[in-house]
Every structure is written in structure tokens, then in C-alpha cells.
Amino acid sequence: MSGVLFPTVRAPELHVMSFNIRRRFDRVTWPPADRWPMRKQRLRTFLSANKPHLLGAQEAMPDQARWVQDALGTQYGRVGLGRGPRRDGEGTPLFYDRDRLEVEDWRQVALSDTPELAGSTGWGNTIPRIAVIAQLRDLETGARFTFVNTHFDAFSPRARRRSAAWLHDLAAARTRPLLFTADVNAHVRSSELEAMFADGGLIDTWSVAPARRTAEWGSFNNYRRPKLGARRIDAILASPDVGVRAVGIDPRPTGTQWPSDHLPVQAVVRLPSSASS
């Protein structure tokens, strides 16, 4: 393996990435590799080299979201705001290549019983959790699809189970092909998340991909050498009508360290060209 995992992805295929970029803290954190001033340039270097068509990021503070968008390049757009009551603070923004994709509509919801109430909690999560849901059109193929990016709760298994059920219901009601990126904070194939895959409405791209560019590394390496057999808690899921071509989890540092405590998960997919609803 050398260079980037997917250097040239062209229509009709799409390069999708899920990446928890690790939020910036104003206080001093440990280890030093976790400090935003120490790793922000590594993140820029990685993103400017990889340039996915679609990136679902997690734990992005507003200034970090701007940094990511700038690192990707001027042709990239962004949707998604913070999870706080004023839609401030940490968010799960979606970044997209405007030369390839157009956002037709988008909304942001809370993972709670009051999804339209910004900053609301419930289901066992005491920290607000949000999802960004966008309707996009592929400018090359005309395919229309739904893209969802979120971050399940880190502390409450109940909240993760409810979030998995919410995603199942969202997929069951879809009228377009669906792509999903997230830090789900549990192994993607764990029992507490099994509702995501109930009735076959969603598939794990890693499990069905005919080509894997890397081994299945644990995606939370916490600035340490990645391990095989560790939990893959970062996911790219898809509805069954999405063709999965290849997947990969890049385990390599950028320079001497990693840009985040998570590894980016990537997939190359093909959307059905007849998707025009």
C-alpha cells in the first residue's frame, strides 16, 4: 500500500469518507498529539491529498469545520451546524465536492424525541446528538440520493440502540438510495446496533465490498499504532441499491503522527443512475 487509498475515483463512482476529526479543546490535553495546534496541519495534508467526493465529519467545532473545508479546496461546500441550543458548538458537518455534487435540500435533527428542537437530549444521552440529512444530486450521472452523517452517543448503550432504531426507520421510509456515515461508538456489527440492519434496509459497506484496500483496523486508535481485531466504530452504510466497489481504513500516520484519534473509513460506491426521484 502506498500513497492514498483511492487516488482517482471517477464517475459514475463516488469516493465517500467518514472521519471523526477529534474536537478542539481550549484546555491542554494529553497526549500532546491530541492538541489541535499540533495536528491541524496533518489533517490539512491528509484531506488535501485524499479529497473524497463526500465527507461526513464528526466532532467538528465551527473553526475546525472551516479548516476542513479550506483543506479540501475551494470547490467544496459544507452543510451542518452545531449541536447546541443555538446550533453552536460541536457538529457533524457534511462536505461535498461541488464540481461533482449538488445539495438540493438539507436539514439537521436532534437524536431525541423532539428532533426539531435544537440542543434537545433524550434516549439516555445527556449530551445533544445530531444528524445532518442532505438530499444530493450527482451532476455527472443525474442520480439523486440521501446522505446522512451523525455521531452516536459515547456513554449510553440505550442511546445507541435508540439511534440505531431511528436510522432503521429513516432508511425504511426512504424514497432514494441512502448513504450513511457516522462514529457509532460501538463495533458496527455489535448486538446493540443490530437494529440498523433489520429487514435488510441497510448494509455495511465493509462487509459486502468485493475489494478491501486494507485490513479491518480498529478505527479508534487514540494516536497509537492501529490494531487488527479492535472495534471498528466508524461506519459507512448504504441502502442495498447502492453498489459497493471497494473499502479501506488507512492506518498510517501523516508524517510522524495521526491527525485524529480516529482513523478515516473510506468507500467507493456507485449509485443507481435511474435514481431520479
PASEBA-1860 file (N, C-alpha, C; in nm, 3 decimals):
! residues 277
1> MSGVLFPT> 0.085/-0.119/0.000/0.000/0.000/0.000/0.088/0.124/0.000 ~ 0.066/0.214/-0.094/0.143/0.338/-0.098/0.052/0.451/-0.143 ~ 0.087/0.573/-0.108/0.005/0.687/-0.145/-0.130/0.682/-0.079 ~ -0.228/0.750/-0.140/-0.364/0.749/-0.087/-0.433/0.620/-0.131 ~ -0.536/0.582/-0.058/-0.603/0.455/-0.089/-0.679/0.461/-0.220 ~ -0.743/0.572/-0.249/-0.827/0.584/-0.368/-0.790/0.713/-0.443 ~ -0.682/0.710/-0.520/-0.630/0.835/-0.579/-0.714/0.890/-0.694 ~ -0.778/0.803/-0.772/-0.853/0.851/-0.888/-0.988/0.779/-0.893
9> VRAPELHV> -1.090/0.843/-0.840/-1.226/0.788/-0.845/-1.308/0.878/-0.936 ~ -1.356/0.821/-1.044/-1.429/0.900/-1.144/-1.571/0.847/-1.161 ~ -1.656/0.933/-1.215/-1.796/0.896/-1.239/-1.800/0.770/-1.325 ~ -1.895/0.683/-1.295/-2.010/0.701/-1.205/-1.982/0.668/-1.058 ~ -1.858/0.638/-1.023/-1.829/0.601/-0.886/-1.804/0.725/-0.800 ~ -1.834/0.710/-0.670/-1.817/0.817/-0.572/-1.724/0.770/-0.461 ~ -1.638/0.860/-0.416/-1.547/0.834/-0.305/-1.609/0.896/-0.180 ~ -1.637/0.813/-0.080/-1.705/0.856/0.043/-1.612/0.830/0.161
17> MSFNIRRR> -1.612/0.922/0.256/-1.527/0.907/0.375/-1.603/0.946/0.499 ~ -1.582/0.871/0.607/-1.629/0.908/0.740/-1.506/0.930/0.828 ~ -1.501/1.047/0.895/-1.380/1.081/0.969/-1.416/1.163/1.093 ~ -1.396/1.104/1.210/-1.406/1.179/1.334/-1.274/1.254/1.351 ~ -1.278/1.386/1.337/-1.154/1.464/1.334/-1.107/1.504/1.474 ~ -1.179/1.466/1.577/-1.146/1.494/1.717/-1.159/1.644/1.747 ~ -1.252/1.677/1.832/-1.281/1.818/1.860/-1.162/1.888/1.924 ~ -1.157/2.016/1.902/-1.055/2.101/1.962/-1.096/2.137/2.103
25> FDRVTWPP> -1.004/2.123/2.196/-1.026/2.165/2.334/-0.940/2.287/2.363 ~ -0.996/2.381/2.438/-0.920/2.500/2.475/-0.819/2.469/2.585 ~ -0.850/2.371/2.667/-0.756/2.332/2.773/-0.647/2.243/2.714 ~ -0.539/2.229/2.790/-0.429/2.141/2.748/-0.473/1.996/2.763 ~ -0.455/1.917/2.660/-0.494/1.777/2.662/-0.370/1.688/2.653 ~ -0.390/1.563/2.687/-0.281/1.466/2.684/-0.327/1.344/2.604 ~ -0.247/1.289/2.517/-0.107/1.323/2.492/-0.093/1.449/2.407 ~ 0.029/1.500/2.393/0.048/1.621/2.312/-0.004/1.607/2.169
33> ADRWPMRK> -0.002/1.484/2.115/-0.051/1.463/1.979/-0.197/1.499/1.964 ~ -0.273/1.507/2.075/-0.414/1.538/2.071/-0.441/1.688/2.055 ~ -0.342/1.769/2.075/-0.363/1.913/2.075/-0.381/1.965/1.932 ~ -0.487/2.039/1.914/-0.523/2.086/1.781/-0.410/2.160/1.711 ~ -0.339/2.251/1.774/-0.227/2.317/1.703/-0.119/2.219/1.659 ~ -0.110/2.104/1.725/-0.008/2.006/1.689/-0.051/1.919/1.571 ~ -0.180/1.912/1.543/-0.227/1.816/1.442/-0.307/1.877/1.327 ~ -0.337/2.005/1.336/-0.423/2.064/1.233/-0.359/2.059/1.094
41> QRLRTFLS> -0.227/2.077/1.088/-0.163/2.073/0.958/-0.159/1.930/0.903 ~ -0.151/1.831/0.993/-0.158/1.693/0.948/-0.294/1.664/0.884 ~ -0.399/1.716/0.947/-0.533/1.697/0.891/-0.544/1.763/0.754 ~ -0.490/1.883/0.741/-0.492/1.952/0.612/-0.419/1.870/0.506 ~ -0.303/1.819/0.542/-0.223/1.742/0.447/-0.298/1.617/0.402 ~ -0.359/1.547/0.498/-0.432/1.424/0.464/-0.551/1.454/0.374 ~ -0.632/1.552/0.409/-0.752/1.580/0.332/-0.720/1.635/0.194 ~ -0.622/1.720/0.183/-0.588/1.777/0.053/-0.532/1.671/-0.042
49> ANKPHLLG> -0.476/1.563/0.015/-0.425/1.453/-0.068/-0.537/1.357/-0.109 ~ -0.634/1.334/-0.020/-0.736/1.232/-0.045/-0.859/1.285/-0.119 ~ -0.909/1.400/-0.081/-1.020/1.466/-0.150/-1.138/1.375/-0.184 ~ -1.209/1.323/-0.085/-1.329/1.244/-0.116/-1.437/1.333/-0.177 ~ -1.524/1.273/-0.256/-1.638/1.350/-0.307/-1.733/1.388/-0.195 ~ -1.745/1.298/-0.095/-1.833/1.320/0.019/-1.758/1.287/0.146 ~ -1.764/1.377/0.242/-1.701/1.354/0.371/-1.802/1.383/0.481 ~ -1.829/1.283/0.564/-1.906/1.303/0.685/-1.809/1.314/0.801
57> AQEAMPDQ> -1.799/1.431/0.861/-1.705/1.453/0.972/-1.781/1.458/1.104 ~ -1.715/1.414/1.208/-1.772/1.421/1.342/-1.679/1.500/1.433 ~ -1.737/1.556/1.538/-1.666/1.632/1.642/-1.602/1.761/1.589 ~ -1.661/1.821/1.490/-1.604/1.942/1.431/-1.658/2.067/1.500 ~ -1.571/2.140/1.567/-1.607/2.273/1.615/-1.614/2.367/1.494 ~ -1.683/2.483/1.506/-1.701/2.569/1.389/-1.570/2.606/1.318 ~ -1.466/2.639/1.395/-1.339/2.674/1.331/-1.275/2.553/1.265 ~ -1.295/2.436/1.322/-1.241/2.315/1.261/-1.314/2.282/1.132
65> ARWVQDAL> -1.446/2.303/1.130/-1.522/2.280/1.007/-1.472/2.371/0.896 ~ -1.444/2.495/0.929/-1.388/2.587/0.828/-1.251/2.539/0.782 ~ -1.171/2.488/0.874/-1.038/2.438/0.842/-1.047/2.319/0.746 ~ -1.138/2.228/0.774/-1.157/2.112/0.687/-1.200/2.155/0.548 ~ -1.295/2.246/0.540/-1.343/2.292/0.410/-1.231/2.359/0.332 ~ -1.150/2.439/0.398/-1.039/2.505/0.333/-0.934/2.404/0.288 ~ -0.912/2.300/0.371/-0.813/2.197/0.336/-0.856/2.119/0.212 ~ -0.985/2.094/0.199/-1.035/2.019/0.085/-1.024/2.099/-0.045
73> GTQYGRVG> -1.046/2.230/-0.037/-1.033/2.313/-0.156/-1.155/2.398/-0.181 ~ -1.139/2.496/-0.267/-1.244/2.594/-0.291/-1.368/2.535/-0.357 ~ -1.355/2.417/-0.419/-1.472/2.359/-0.486/-1.561/2.283/-0.390 ~ -1.526/2.279/-0.260/-1.606/2.203/-0.164/-1.705/2.292/-0.091 ~ -1.826/2.240/-0.077/-1.929/2.304/0.003/-1.946/2.232/0.135 ~ -2.026/2.292/0.223/-2.047/2.234/0.356/-2.188/2.266/0.403 ~ -2.251/2.168/0.467/-2.378/2.189/0.536/-2.370/2.125/0.673 ~ -2.444/2.180/0.768/-2.445/2.130/0.904/-2.396/2.234/1.002
81> LGRGPRRD> -2.463/2.240/1.116/-2.432/2.338/1.219/-2.400/2.265/1.350 ~ -2.384/2.341/1.458/-2.350/2.281/1.586/-2.469/2.213/1.653 ~ -2.442/2.138/1.759/-2.545/2.060/1.825/-2.609/2.133/1.944 ~ -2.562/2.255/1.974/-2.613/2.328/2.088/-2.749/2.389/2.063 ~ -2.810/2.449/2.165/-2.945/2.507/2.152/-2.951/2.622/2.053 ~ -2.839/2.687/2.029/-2.833/2.792/1.926/-2.763/2.742/1.800 ~ -2.760/2.609/1.788/-2.691/2.542/1.677/-2.544/2.585/1.670 ~ -2.487/2.594/1.790/-2.347/2.631/1.802/-2.269/2.511/1.855
89> GEGTPLFY> -2.138/2.525/1.866/-2.055/2.420/1.922/-2.027/2.307/1.825 ~ -1.996/2.192/1.882/-1.954/2.075/1.805/-2.065/2.029/1.710 ~ -2.025/1.987/1.590/-2.123/1.943/1.492/-2.078/1.822/1.414 ~ -2.165/1.778/1.322/-2.136/1.666/1.232/-2.157/1.714/1.088 ~ -2.073/1.806/1.041/-2.095/1.863/0.908/-2.068/1.765/0.795 ~ -2.129/1.795/0.685/-2.115/1.718/0.561/-2.043/1.806/0.460 ~ -1.938/1.755/0.400/-1.861/1.828/0.299/-1.878/1.756/0.165 ~ -1.891/1.833/0.057/-1.917/1.772/-0.073/-1.846/1.850/-0.183
97> DRDRLEVE> -1.803/1.777/-0.284/-1.733/1.834/-0.399/-1.838/1.895/-0.492 ~ -1.840/2.028/-0.500/-1.942/2.096/-0.579/-1.922/2.078/-0.729 ~ -1.804/2.034/-0.771/-1.784/2.004/-0.913/-1.853/1.874/-0.951 ~ -1.886/1.794/-0.853/-1.948/1.664/-0.879/-2.090/1.654/-0.824 ~ -2.118/1.724/-0.714/-2.244/1.705/-0.643/-2.313/1.838/-0.614 ~ -2.444/1.832/-0.610/-2.527/1.948/-0.576/-2.617/1.911/-0.458 ~ -2.621/1.995/-0.357/-2.715/1.977/-0.246/-2.847/2.042/-0.283 ~ -2.952/1.963/-0.291/-3.084/2.014/-0.326/-3.161/2.061/-0.202
105> DWRQVALS> -3.134/1.997/-0.090/-3.202/2.032/0.035/-3.126/1.966/0.148 ~ -3.139/2.023/0.268/-3.079/1.956/0.384/-3.149/2.002/0.511 ~ -3.137/1.921/0.615/-3.191/1.956/0.745/-3.104/1.892/0.853 ~ -3.120/1.943/0.972/-3.046/1.890/1.086/-3.146/1.857/1.196 ~ -3.133/1.738/1.253/-3.226/1.695/1.357/-3.148/1.649/1.480 ~ -3.215/1.657/1.594/-3.159/1.602/1.716/-3.198/1.455/1.729 ~ -3.108/1.374/1.781/-3.140/1.234/1.810/-3.209/1.230/1.946 ~ -3.337/1.259/1.944/-3.417/1.267/2.065/-3.564/1.254/2.026
113> DTPELAGS> -3.652/1.257/2.125/-3.795/1.252/2.097/-3.848/1.385/2.043 ~ -3.764/1.489/2.047/-3.800/1.619/1.992/-3.694/1.659/1.890 ~ -3.694/1.592/1.775/-3.585/1.610/1.679/-3.571/1.750/1.624 ~ -3.678/1.827/1.621/-3.670/1.961/1.565/-3.626/2.064/1.668 ~ -3.612/2.024/1.794/-3.571/2.116/1.899/-3.419/2.112/1.913 ~ -3.355/2.220/1.872/-3.209/2.227/1.877/-3.159/2.212/2.020 ~ -3.058/2.131/2.038/-2.999/2.111/2.170/-3.072/2.011/2.257 ~ -3.176/1.947/2.205/-3.253/1.854/2.289/-3.179/1.722/2.307
121> TGWGNTIP> -3.208/1.656/2.419/-3.148/1.528/2.451/-3.258/1.428/2.483 ~ -3.218/1.306/2.505/-3.313/1.200/2.538/-3.252/1.068/2.502 ~ -3.328/0.962/2.522/-3.287/0.827/2.485/-3.171/0.776/2.572 ~ -3.130/0.854/2.672/-3.018/0.815/2.755/-2.894/0.898/2.733 ~ -2.893/0.980/2.630/-2.778/1.067/2.605/-2.799/1.201/2.676 ~ -2.704/1.241/2.758/-2.713/1.369/2.828/-2.649/1.481/2.749 ~ -2.571/1.445/2.646/-2.512/1.542/2.554/-2.595/1.542/2.427 ~ -2.630/1.659/2.373/-2.706/1.658/2.248/-2.634/1.583/2.137
129> RIAVIAQL> -2.708/1.503/2.065/-2.657/1.432/1.948/-2.743/1.470/1.829 ~ -2.678/1.491/1.715/-2.750/1.541/1.598/-2.717/1.457/1.475 ~ -2.799/1.474/1.373/-2.775/1.415/1.242/-2.801/1.520/1.137 ~ -2.716/1.524/1.036/-2.737/1.608/0.918/-2.785/1.518/0.806 ~ -2.896/1.555/0.746/-2.960/1.476/0.641/-2.970/1.563/0.517 ~ -2.903/1.523/0.410/-2.898/1.605/0.289/-2.951/1.525/0.169 ~ -3.017/1.596/0.079/-3.060/1.540/-0.048/-2.967/1.595/-0.155 ~ -2.900/1.504/-0.227/-2.799/1.545/-0.323/-2.828/1.490/-0.462
137> RDLETGAR> -2.769/1.556/-0.560/-2.776/1.510/-0.700/-2.635/1.500/-0.754 ~ -2.607/1.389/-0.819/-2.479/1.370/-0.885/-2.482/1.442/-1.020 ~ -2.399/1.542/-1.036/-2.401/1.623/-1.158/-2.353/1.546/-1.279 ~ -2.279/1.439/-1.258/-2.228/1.359/-1.369/-2.329/1.257/-1.417 ~ -2.402/1.195/-1.327/-2.491/1.086/-1.364/-2.639/1.120/-1.350 ~ -2.669/1.228/-1.278/-2.808/1.264/-1.252/-2.870/1.190/-1.136 ~ -2.798/1.096/-1.076/-2.854/1.019/-0.965/-2.881/1.109/-0.846 ~ -2.995/1.088/-0.784/-3.031/1.160/-0.663/-3.029/1.063/-0.545
145> FTFVNTHF> -2.981/1.111/-0.431/-2.968/1.023/-0.316/-2.970/1.103/-0.188 ~ -2.986/1.031/-0.077/-2.986/1.091/0.057/-2.854/1.056/0.125 ~ -2.797/1.155/0.191/-2.672/1.134/0.266/-2.696/1.176/0.410 ~ -2.661/1.088/0.504/-2.683/1.113/0.647/-2.549/1.102/0.719 ~ -2.520/1.199/0.804/-2.398/1.196/0.884/-2.434/1.225/1.030 ~ -2.380/1.144/1.122/-2.414/1.162/1.262/-2.304/1.108/1.352 ~ -2.329/1.116/1.482/-2.234/1.070/1.585/-2.317/1.016/1.701 ~ -2.321/0.883/1.714/-2.398/0.823/1.822/-2.333/0.851/1.957
153> DAFSPRAR> -2.412/0.835/2.062/-2.364/0.868/2.196/-2.251/0.776/2.240 ~ -2.154/0.834/2.312/-2.037/0.759/2.356/-2.058/0.687/2.488 ~ -2.161/0.724/2.565/-2.171/0.678/2.703/-2.289/0.586/2.731 ~ -2.395/0.596/2.653/-2.518/0.525/2.683/-2.550/0.419/2.578 ~ -2.543/0.290/2.614/-2.586/0.186/2.520/-2.731/0.202/2.477 ~ -2.816/0.247/2.571/-2.956/0.269/2.537/-2.970/0.374/2.429 ~ -2.894/0.483/2.440/-2.899/0.587/2.338/-2.853/0.534/2.203 ~ -2.752/0.449/2.204/-2.705/0.393/2.077/-2.809/0.300/2.016
161> RRSAAWLH> -2.875/0.221/2.100/-2.980/0.133/2.048/-3.094/0.214/1.988 ~ -3.134/0.321/2.056/-3.242/0.406/2.003/-3.199/0.476/1.875 ~ -3.075/0.518/1.870/-3.023/0.583/1.750/-3.019/0.485/1.633 ~ -2.981/0.360/1.660/-2.981/0.258/1.556/-3.122/0.233/1.505 ~ -3.221/0.231/1.595/-3.360/0.213/1.554/-3.408/0.333/1.473 ~ -3.367/0.453/1.514/-3.402/0.574/1.437/-3.350/0.564/1.295 ~ -3.225/0.519/1.280/-3.167/0.507/1.147/-3.241/0.402/1.065 ~ -3.277/0.291/1.127/-3.355/0.189/1.057/-3.485/0.248/1.003
169> DLAAARTR> -3.555/0.324/1.085/-3.682/0.382/1.043/-3.661/0.485/0.932 ~ -3.553/0.561/0.941/-3.523/0.658/0.836/-3.499/0.587/0.703 ~ -3.423/0.479/0.708/-3.395/0.404/0.586/-3.520/0.337/0.531 ~ -3.608/0.290/0.621/-3.730/0.223/0.577/-3.824/0.318/0.504 ~ -3.817/0.446/0.539/-3.906/0.546/0.479/-3.844/0.615/0.358 ~ -3.726/0.575/0.318/-3.654/0.646/0.212/-3.724/0.632/0.077 ~ -3.706/0.731/-0.007/-3.752/0.725/-0.145/-3.635/0.732/-0.242 ~ -3.515/0.741/-0.190/-3.394/0.749/-0.272/-3.290/0.653/-0.214
177> PLLFTADV> -3.188/0.619/-0.291/-3.073/0.550/-0.232/-3.017/0.631/-0.116 ~ -2.960/0.561/-0.018/-2.915/0.628/0.103/-2.771/0.587/0.134 ~ -2.691/0.687/0.172/-2.556/0.667/0.225/-2.551/0.723/0.365 ~ -2.479/0.655/0.453/-2.474/0.693/0.594/-2.330/0.685/0.642 ~ -2.284/0.793/0.707/-2.153/0.793/0.771/-2.171/0.832/0.917 ~ -2.088/0.774/1.004/-2.101/0.805/1.146/-1.987/0.745/1.226 ~ -1.963/0.807/1.341/-1.897/0.741/1.452/-2.011/0.685/1.536 ~ -2.024/0.552/1.537/-2.137/0.491/1.606/-2.101/0.448/1.749
185> NAHVRSSE> -1.975/0.465/1.788/-1.930/0.444/1.926/-1.955/0.303/1.980 ~ -1.966/0.208/1.891/-1.970/0.066/1.924/-1.928/-0.007/1.798 ~ -1.885/-0.131/1.811/-1.849/-0.203/1.689/-1.969/-0.206/1.596 ~ -1.943/-0.179/1.470/-2.053/-0.167/1.373/-2.142/-0.291/1.375 ~ -2.082/-0.407/1.398/-2.160/-0.531/1.395/-2.198/-0.580/1.535 ~ -2.200/-0.491/1.633/-2.235/-0.530/1.768/-2.386/-0.550/1.781 ~ -2.426/-0.624/1.884/-2.568/-0.652/1.903/-2.647/-0.526/1.935 ~ -2.586/-0.429/2.000/-2.662/-0.310/2.036/-2.696/-0.224/1.915
193> LEAMFADG> -2.629/-0.247/1.802/-2.657/-0.171/1.681/-2.729/-0.254/1.575 ~ -2.771/-0.373/1.610/-2.827/-0.462/1.509/-2.955/-0.409/1.445 ~ -3.023/-0.316/1.512/-3.146/-0.260/1.454/-3.117/-0.185/1.325 ~ -2.994/-0.137/1.307/-2.961/-0.066/1.184/-2.981/-0.155/1.062 ~ -2.960/-0.284/1.080/-2.961/-0.376/0.967/-3.087/-0.461/0.960 ~ -3.182/-0.435/1.049/-3.306/-0.513/1.049/-3.379/-0.497/0.916 ~ -3.435/-0.606/0.869/-3.515/-0.609/0.744/-3.430/-0.583/0.620 ~ -3.299/-0.578/0.633/-3.213/-0.561/0.516/-3.218/-0.424/0.453
201> GLIDTWSV> -3.264/-0.324/0.527/-3.275/-0.190/0.470/-3.144/-0.117/0.455 ~ -3.042/-0.161/0.528/-2.909/-0.103/0.518/-2.806/-0.214/0.517 ~ -2.693/-0.188/0.453/-2.582/-0.282/0.451/-2.458/-0.211/0.500 ~ -2.367/-0.287/0.557/-2.237/-0.237/0.599/-2.145/-0.249/0.478 ~ -2.098/-0.137/0.427/-2.016/-0.141/0.305/-1.893/-0.228/0.324 ~ -1.838/-0.231/0.446/-1.718/-0.311/0.469/-1.747/-0.460/0.448 ~ -1.861/-0.504/0.494/-1.894/-0.646/0.489/-1.922/-0.695/0.348 ~ -1.971/-0.608/0.260/-2.013/-0.654/0.127/-1.916/-0.615/0.016
209> APARRTAE> -1.815/-0.536/0.046/-1.725/-0.486/-0.058/-1.648/-0.601/-0.123 ~ -1.642/-0.604/-0.256/-1.565/-0.708/-0.324/-1.414/-0.684/-0.315 ~ -1.374/-0.562/-0.281/-1.231/-0.530/-0.269/-1.208/-0.451/-0.141 ~ -1.109/-0.492/-0.065/-1.069/-0.420/0.055/-0.923/-0.378/0.038 ~ -0.900/-0.249/0.039/-0.765/-0.199/0.018/-0.676/-0.217/0.141 ~ -0.737/-0.241/0.256/-0.662/-0.259/0.379/-0.727/-0.369/0.462 ~ -0.660/-0.405/0.569/-0.722/-0.491/0.670/-0.828/-0.412/0.747 ~ -0.906/-0.482/0.827/-1.010/-0.416/0.908/-0.947/-0.369/1.039
217> WGSFNNYR> -0.888/-0.253/1.033/-0.825/-0.196/1.151/-0.930/-0.143/1.248 ~ -0.899/-0.148/1.378/-0.982/-0.077/1.473/-0.975/0.072/1.443 ~ -1.090/0.138/1.431/-1.088/0.275/1.379/-1.062/0.380/1.486 ~ -1.065/0.341/1.615/-1.028/0.434/1.722/-0.892/0.389/1.775 ~ -0.786/0.453/1.726/-0.652/0.411/1.767/-0.591/0.501/1.873 ~ -0.651/0.619/1.897/-0.609/0.710/2.004/-0.461/0.745/1.993 ~ -0.418/0.775/1.871/-0.279/0.819/1.844/-0.177/0.709/1.870 ~ -0.222/0.584/1.871/-0.130/0.472/1.889/-0.132/0.385/1.763
225> RPKLGARR> -0.036/0.296/1.754/-0.031/0.206/1.639/-0.165/0.131/1.628 ~ -0.230/0.137/1.512/-0.360/0.069/1.498/-0.348/-0.082/1.519 ~ -0.461/-0.141/1.561/-0.464/-0.284/1.591/-0.567/-0.354/1.505 ~ -0.533/-0.475/1.463/-0.630/-0.562/1.398/-0.715/-0.629/1.504 ~ -0.841/-0.647/1.475/-0.931/-0.711/1.570/-0.992/-0.615/1.670 ~ -0.945/-0.491/1.673/-1.007/-0.390/1.759/-1.139/-0.345/1.697 ~ -1.218/-0.273/1.774/-1.352/-0.235/1.729/-1.345/-0.135/1.613 ~ -1.425/-0.160/1.512/-1.444/-0.061/1.404/-1.570/0.016/1.440
233> IDAILASP> -1.553/0.133/1.498/-1.667/0.210/1.549/-1.706/0.323/1.453 ~ -1.637/0.332/1.341/-1.671/0.433/1.239/-1.725/0.359/1.117 ~ -1.837/0.408/1.065/-1.913/0.328/0.969/-1.947/0.407/0.844 ~ -1.953/0.332/0.733/-2.018/0.379/0.610/-2.119/0.271/0.574 ~ -2.246/0.305/0.584/-2.354/0.214/0.549/-2.421/0.263/0.422 ~ -2.500/0.177/0.360/-2.569/0.214/0.237/-2.697/0.132/0.224 ~ -2.791/0.184/0.148/-2.908/0.104/0.114/-2.866/-0.001/0.011 ~ -2.940/-0.113/0.002/-2.896/-0.224/-0.083/-2.886/-0.191/-0.232
241> DVGVRAVG> -2.951/-0.085/-0.277/-2.944/-0.049/-0.418/-2.817/0.029/-0.454 ~ -2.733/0.057/-0.356/-2.604/0.122/-0.380/-2.499/0.015/-0.405 ~ -2.428/0.025/-0.515/-2.323/-0.070/-0.544/-2.194/-0.033/-0.470 ~ -2.139/-0.126/-0.396/-2.015/-0.103/-0.323/-1.900/-0.163/-0.403 ~ -1.801/-0.083/-0.432/-1.688/-0.128/-0.514/-1.566/-0.163/-0.431 ~ -1.532/-0.079/-0.332/-1.411/-0.102/-0.253/-1.420/-0.025/-0.123 ~ -1.345/-0.071/-0.023/-1.341/-0.003/0.107/-1.197/-0.004/0.158 ~ -1.172/0.080/0.259/-1.040/0.081/0.320/-1.038/0.166/0.446
249> IDPRPTGT> -0.947/0.134/0.536/-0.923/0.212/0.657/-0.773/0.242/0.659 ~ -0.736/0.364/0.634/-0.595/0.399/0.624/-0.533/0.402/0.764 ~ -0.439/0.312/0.795/-0.384/0.306/0.931/-0.259/0.391/0.951 ~ -0.213/0.456/0.845/-0.083/0.522/0.850/-0.091/0.662/0.911 ~ 0.012/0.699/0.985/0.019/0.839/1.031/0.046/0.932/0.914 ~ 0.016/1.057/0.934/0.052/1.160/0.837/0.179/1.227/0.888 ~ 0.291/1.193/0.827/0.418/1.235/0.885/0.452/1.146/1.002 ~ 0.473/1.206/1.117/0.514/1.130/1.235/0.399/1.098/1.330
257> QWPSDHLP> 0.278/1.149/1.302/0.165/1.126/1.391/0.036/1.123/1.311 ~ -0.072/1.088/1.380/-0.203/1.084/1.317/-0.273/1.219/1.336 ~ -0.356/1.260/1.240/-0.427/1.388/1.253/-0.545/1.385/1.350 ~ -0.586/1.265/1.391/-0.701/1.249/1.482/-0.681/1.123/1.565 ~ -0.763/1.109/1.669/-0.759/0.985/1.746/-0.840/0.874/1.679 ~ -0.906/0.904/1.569/-0.976/0.806/1.487/-0.906/0.793/1.352 ~ -0.924/0.678/1.290/-0.879/0.657/1.153/-0.996/0.683/1.058 ~ -0.968/0.739/0.941/-1.075/0.761/0.843/-1.116/0.631/0.775
265> VQAVVRLP> -1.246/0.611/0.763/-1.301/0.496/0.693/-1.348/0.543/0.556 ~ -1.316/0.466/0.452/-1.345/0.511/0.316/-1.414/0.401/0.236 ~ -1.494/0.444/0.138/-1.561/0.350/0.048/-1.576/0.415/-0.090 ~ -1.572/0.331/-0.191/-1.605/0.372/-0.327/-1.734/0.303/-0.364 ~ -1.834/0.382/-0.404/-1.967/0.329/-0.430/-2.017/0.378/-0.565 ~ -2.120/0.312/-0.613/-2.187/0.352/-0.737/-2.336/0.359/-0.711 ~ -2.395/0.474/-0.738/-2.538/0.493/-0.718/-2.615/0.453/-0.843 ~ -2.734/0.398/-0.826/-2.814/0.363/-0.944/-2.847/0.487/-1.025
273> SSASS> -2.816/0.486/-1.151/-2.835/0.605/-1.236/-2.980/0.637/-1.259 ~ -3.068/0.541/-1.233/-3.211/0.564/-1.252/-3.274/0.639/-1.135 ~ -3.194/0.667/-1.030/-3.248/0.735/-0.911/-3.274/0.880/-0.946 ~ -3.397/0.915/-0.974/-3.430/1.050/-1.018/-3.542/1.112/-0.938 ~ -3.585/1.046/-0.831/-3.699/1.098/-0.752/-3.658/1.216/-0.670
END
